[in-house]
Amino acid sequence: MDERIRLALSQYRYEKALKFLATANEILEKGDTDTAANRAYYAVFYAMLSVTALDGFESSKHSGVISYFNHHYVKTGIFSREISDMITDTSIQRDRADYKNFYTTPNDKAQEQIHNAENVIRIVRPYLESSWARIKQSLPSAIFTRTSTRQFTPEKVESKYIIKILRAAMAAPSAKNQQPWEFWVSDDHEINERLSQASPYATPAKNAPVVIVPCYRTNELAVPEMVHIDMAICAENILLEAEELGLGAVMLGIAPLEDRMNYVAEVLKLPENFKPFMIIPIGHPANKRPQEDRYEPAKIHTL
Ligand SMILES: Cc1cc2nc3c(=O)[nH]c(=O)nc-3n(C[C@H](O)[C@H](O)[C@H](O)COP(=O)(O)O)c2cc1C
């Protein structure tokens, strides 16, 4: 598994652990001790997964994750024995809460679950942070790892990643800072299918979990002649940020070809004063290849 994807996965799972912990607390306040015990266990489980993701380890079995974690992280002394006990306790208590007949988790047990989850998260955090920092330092810039992704896994792209990508898009330079862009974002399979027919080369839009169509306004432009240049830079920012996040994307050319532009404008029902620039499917890459080295000294003319 690509190192950037491991990093993204580890961070994603850590955030999920925090989310489960917050939910466990909220649910306990409402008095549902069984569900609180379950959510607290999931906080522990995801904290473990955030660590094991760094090795590229994947297992759908909880017991598999626990034994991998114990073997590689407790027996080796990376984490103390105490974390292993907390993991075992939360797992046993979660099993009782979920499966034991005529049983309701006592309030103090639910609180203990949450306390254990907080501790597990507290213990793994410094390890995660230093691992993340080390990976980030060792990663080459996204400029040198990005390749076009045309096939995606069915996994959804979380909206917070889309927001990060759009933030990067809007960080682009533009002529006289005219910022001509607005973005149409679709996770609607039917719309994406129609977008994939915008040109003979647009098929990657078909099975992408999300498609961004950067568009530009045609009015109130300080330098209308430069608008396509602005949009191209903005599109590249989208691809680079997707790469940074461990996602994949590809540019599907639309502008300046009138027939493609009219087709996409119709599919998206764009307002009169907007034109589509490009179609950019985004998702988790089904496969990843290394970037080819295109550096050619012969193309440089030194004066
Ligand atoms: C303006 C532009 C239009 C493109 N249009 C398409 C397209 O319609 N379909 C497609 O599959 N790829 C499209 N691409 C992606 C290129 O094929 C790809 O960038 C190129 O082959 C280099 O590969 P790489 O992106 O993996 O480095 C386009 C790229 C650019 C910059």
The ligand as a Tripos MOL2 file, in Angstrom:
@<TRIPOS>MOLECULE
LIG
   31    33     1     0     0
SMALL
NO_CHARGES

@<TRIPOS>ATOM
      1 C1         -6.4040   19.3690  -20.5670 C.3       1 LIG1
      2 C2         -6.4360   17.9130  -20.2500 C.ar      1 LIG1
      3 C3         -7.4610   17.1280  -20.7200 C.ar      1 LIG1
      4 C4         -7.5010   15.7590  -20.4190 C.ar      1 LIG1
      5 N1         -8.5690   15.0190  -20.8470 N.ar      1 LIG1
      6 C5         -8.6390   13.7210  -20.5260 C.ar      1 LIG1
      7 C6         -9.7670   12.9440  -20.9100 C.ar      1 LIG1
      8 O1        -10.6940   13.4330  -21.5440 O.2       1 LIG1
      9 N2         -9.8040   11.6440  -20.5240 N.ar      1 LIG1
     10 C7         -8.7960   11.0620  -19.8140 C.ar      1 LIG1
     11 O2         -8.9020    9.8790  -19.4940 O.2       1 LIG1
     12 N3         -7.7020   11.7860  -19.4320 N.ar      1 LIG1
     13 C8         -7.6110   13.0880  -19.7600 C.ar      1 LIG1
     14 N4         -6.5400   13.8310  -19.3500 N.ar      1 LIG1
     15 C9         -5.4570   13.1960  -18.5810 C.3       1 LIG1
     16 C10        -4.2180   12.9500  -19.4380 C.3       1 LIG1
     17 O3         -4.4710   11.8960  -20.3530 O.3       1 LIG1
     18 C11        -3.0400   12.6090  -18.5050 C.3       1 LIG1
     19 O4         -2.7850   13.7070  -17.6780 O.3       1 LIG1
     20 C12        -1.7880   12.2850  -19.3010 C.3       1 LIG1
     21 O5         -1.9410   11.0980  -20.0350 O.3       1 LIG1
     22 C13        -0.5560   12.1450  -18.4030 C.3       1 LIG1
     23 O6         -0.7430   11.1150  -17.4390 O.3       1 LIG1
     24 P1         -0.6800   11.4240  -15.8840 P.3       1 LIG1
     25 O7         -1.7720   12.4200  -15.5410 O.co2     1 LIG1
     26 O8         -0.9270   10.0970  -15.2120 O.co2     1 LIG1
     27 O9          0.6390   11.9990  -15.5630 O.co2     1 LIG1
     28 C14        -6.4680   15.1770  -19.6450 C.ar      1 LIG1
     29 C15        -5.4450   15.9860  -19.1530 C.ar      1 LIG1
     30 C16        -5.4270   17.3420  -19.4400 C.ar      1 LIG1
     31 C17        -4.3260   18.1870  -18.8630 C.3       1 LIG1
@<TRIPOS>BOND
     1     1     2 1
     2     2     3 ar
     3     2    30 ar
     4     3     4 ar
     5     4     5 ar
     6     4    28 ar
     7     5     6 ar
     8     6     7 ar
     9     6    13 1
    10     7     8 2
    11     7     9 ar
    12     9    10 ar
    13    10    11 2
    14    10    12 ar
    15    12    13 ar
    16    13    14 ar
    17    14    15 1
    18    14    28 ar
    19    15    16 1
    20    16    17 1
    21    16    18 1
    22    18    19 1
    23    18    20 1
    24    20    21 1
    25    20    22 1
    26    22    23 1
    27    23    24 1
    28    24    25 2
    29    24    26 1
    30    24    27 1
    31    28    29 ar
    32    29    30 ar
    33    30    31 1
@<TRIPOS>SUBSTRUCTURE
     1 LIG1         1 GROUP 0 **** ****
